[in-house]
């Protein structure tokens, strides 16, 4: 989003940490030159140079191998909310999404080495910043800036390791620069040890970092106290959750998991007590309009940390809004949208028709070559996600450019509320308050925003009930709130629900295809028309109707609405490729929750053991 941020990152990358580019080589992902060969004597001698070094440590978060593509819309699929690049496995991204990974899958090596590159850059800063004379003896302003910088790189390293661990499990872990090791063929460190290290790092970081409104630097694309605390809560819940054993593939959970639920609750509670720093934006749509319009939410700060994208390169920009979002013809006034991320029909029909999140999270329109500037309806097997949309971008960017400069949000305040609700429900029950807030109240705050006031008042409130009943409500609410944000897969894994929810999604989609169960109220066709190039429907999407006449008038007009296939698109033949290929190769307790280590990495490190199921 911010070109100056990316420019400084690029300069820092080339002048300070250039040799860490060796990390992108397949063979030696931890093999870098000695520090003295690429760290000049004056890098850690001034606040300005440290700032450049820290920005360089942020840079691997962006680009195709970071949150620009792979870590945002690639690795987190397929789940009950949608599928990336619907269709058969292809040796690359679809292999990952269809759970058909091998050590040779092409899109493993790039993110793996890029994440370790981020760790290395953070490690260099973490080692050197506290050793600076200015850190202890500088002016008050210099010490404050260096403490903030130190907190940032501690939080960055935690984020990089969170991604490495939740995708690969037990991994080689180093918490010093590579130059400090005589042998970089490290064995795997159990993930719990890595989690505990980064949870401790984040505890320290949150003490060093300022709150958003107190920060003297970019408080949205750089870590602040609130973002560090929210990330710590997320990692604590992962530490206390279910995970696949790297040796057996069986799902397992640590016996001391409540310790980490307590940690998550404490972090979320602190954030709930500081609403002047972060709170919900009252408009769900505006949260995402801000992303697409390159605006920061300075009033509410709901997005607590977002990855800065820019420069137009595959290394530092994002393809958000091109790879995902509505499919738009290249000749359209908005430019080309690839629309590769597909929303599952079962997910669309999980929404109440009045839930405002539906039409933000899901796009029902596309444009075609014949009428590139006018929206037409998609079919039920071609719904797209909608939080990143080329047609919402400001300013518009016509043509076929794939890099749009849209940032990726790491954590939102809505997640804080729902993490608090989950932790307190587990530690107590749905009705018991902790410092004035019950799990039901926290969940209802998120839910209330999703409806017009009159509609929300008519809804049945979340029943207090049992822990299990409330947990089921929370699982659904997180599905509705975070669609397309790369969260669902990791939630389902830590709850040990991935297999159950994939099977449930397939069953519901099959009912929709067959017109049974929920499918009995889904129309075969829909009818629509355009107003100022925007698609409008003239019949309910939640109720079947007689289509024998095939003509439906446009309200207030003598013209008839266009007819579009809807459920009909799923009904061809006795089976549906769309349904059958979704998460086609997932097998519970087989190690599918973890990715394979890239073969070149295994070959280069004799102490690295491949994850279960990939031998």
C-alpha positions, 0 to 999 in steps of 0.5 A: 500500500505504502510505496515509501515503506516498501522502498525503504525495505528494498534499500535495507534489503540490498545494503544491509541484508543482501546476503540473506538472499542466499536463503532463497536458494533451494539447497542451503536455506539456512546457509548465509555468509558470515555477518561481517561480510554483509553488515557494515560497521555503522548499521547498528550505530544510529536510529535511522540505520536501525529503522532501515534494518527493521523495515528490511526484516518486514519485507519477506512478509510481502510478495508472492511467497509471503502474504501477497499470494501463498500465505494468504489465499494459497496455503489456507485452502480448502476448507468449508468456506471455499477452495483455491483454484477449483479443479484437479491437482496440478503439481503446484498450488492445487496439490496443496489445496487438494491435500495431495502434497509431495516433497516435490510440490513446486510451491513449497520451497518459495514460502519455506525459504522466504519465511526463514529469510525473515527469521534470519533478518529478525535474528540479526536485528534482535542480536545487535540492537540491544548491544548498541551503545545508544540502547542504554546510553543514548538520549531518551528519544533514541532509547525509546525508538530502539526499544520500539525497534527491538519489540518490532523484530521480536514480534516479527520473528514470532510471526514468521515462526508461527507460519513455519510451525503451523504449516510444517510442525517441528522444524529446525529453529534458530534464535541467533543469526546464522553466523553464530552457528558452526553447523547449520544442519540443525535437527528439528525442534519440537513445535511446543518449544518454538511456541514457548520461545515466541510466546515469551518474545511477544510478552517482552515485545508488548512491553517495549512497543507503544500503543497505536495512538502513541506510536511515532511511526506507521502504526498500521503496517508496523507492530504496536503493543495491541498487535503483539498482544493479539498475535500472542493470543492467537499463538497461545490458542494454537499452542493449546490446540490440536495438531498433527504429530510429525511422526505418526500423523495422529491428531494430539493435544497437549495436556496443559492446554488450559495454561495457554487458554489462560494466556490468551484470555489475559491478552484479549482482556487487556485489549478489551480494557483499552478500547481507545486503541482498538475496537470494532469499526461499526461498518463491516463493509468499511473495514474492507473498503479501507483496504481496497482504497489504501486507507488506514482506519485511524478512528477505530483501528480494527485492523491491528496489523496489516502487511504493507504491499507495494512496488509492483514486483512479485517480491514485495507486492500482492496479487490480492484483488487479482488472484482473488475477488470477482472475475472481471474481464480485462477490457472492463473499466476496473481491469482484469480480476482472475477470481481464482478463489471460489466460495463454496455454496454451503458457505454462501447458504450459511449466511442469513440473507440479512447478514451484511457480511455475506455481500462483503465476503461473497461476490455474486457478480462477474463481467464478461467480454460481451459486456465488460463494464456491466455486472452479470450473475455468476453461477452457484459453483463460481461464487468468489470471495469479495474482501479484496476487489479490483472494482473497489480499488481506489484509484481504479487500475485498468488493464491486466496488471496483477499487482494492485498494492492491496495490504493483507490484514494479519489480525483484527479486533473482531478476532480479539473478541472471539478469542476472548469468548472462546478462552473464557468459555473453555476456562469457565462457561458462556455466562461467567464474566471475566472483568465485566465481559461474558463469552456471550457478550463478546460474541454478540458484539461481533454478531450485532454489527453484522445485522441492521438494528431492526433485524438484529433485534428480531434474531434469537440471542445466542443461547447461554446453554452449555460450553459445547453449545456455545462453542458450536455457536462460536465455530459458526460465528468465526466462519461467518466473520473471517471468510477469505482471511486465511484463518479458517483452516488453522482454526479447524486444525486446532479444534480437530474439526478439519475432517468433520467440516470438510465432510459436512461441506461436501454433504451440504453441497451434495444436497444443494446439487440434488435439491434435497435438504437445504437444497430444496429451498435453493432456486435452479435459476436466478433473474437479474438486471443492472442498475448503473452497471451494478447487478440486482436480483428480482427474486429471492436466492433463498426460495425456489419459484416457478420458472415455467414462464422463463420471464420475470419483469424488472420492477417498474419496467416493461422489460424482463430480467435476464435469466442466469443458471444458479443451482442448475450449474451443480446438477449436471450428471450424477456426480459433480466435479466441483464437489468431488475435487474439493479437498479431494485427498484429505484423510484425517489422522494421516498427516495432511494437516502439515505440509511436506518439507521441500525435497531439496531442503531434506536433501541438504540437511541430513538431520531433518526428518520428513513429516509423516506421510511424505516418506 
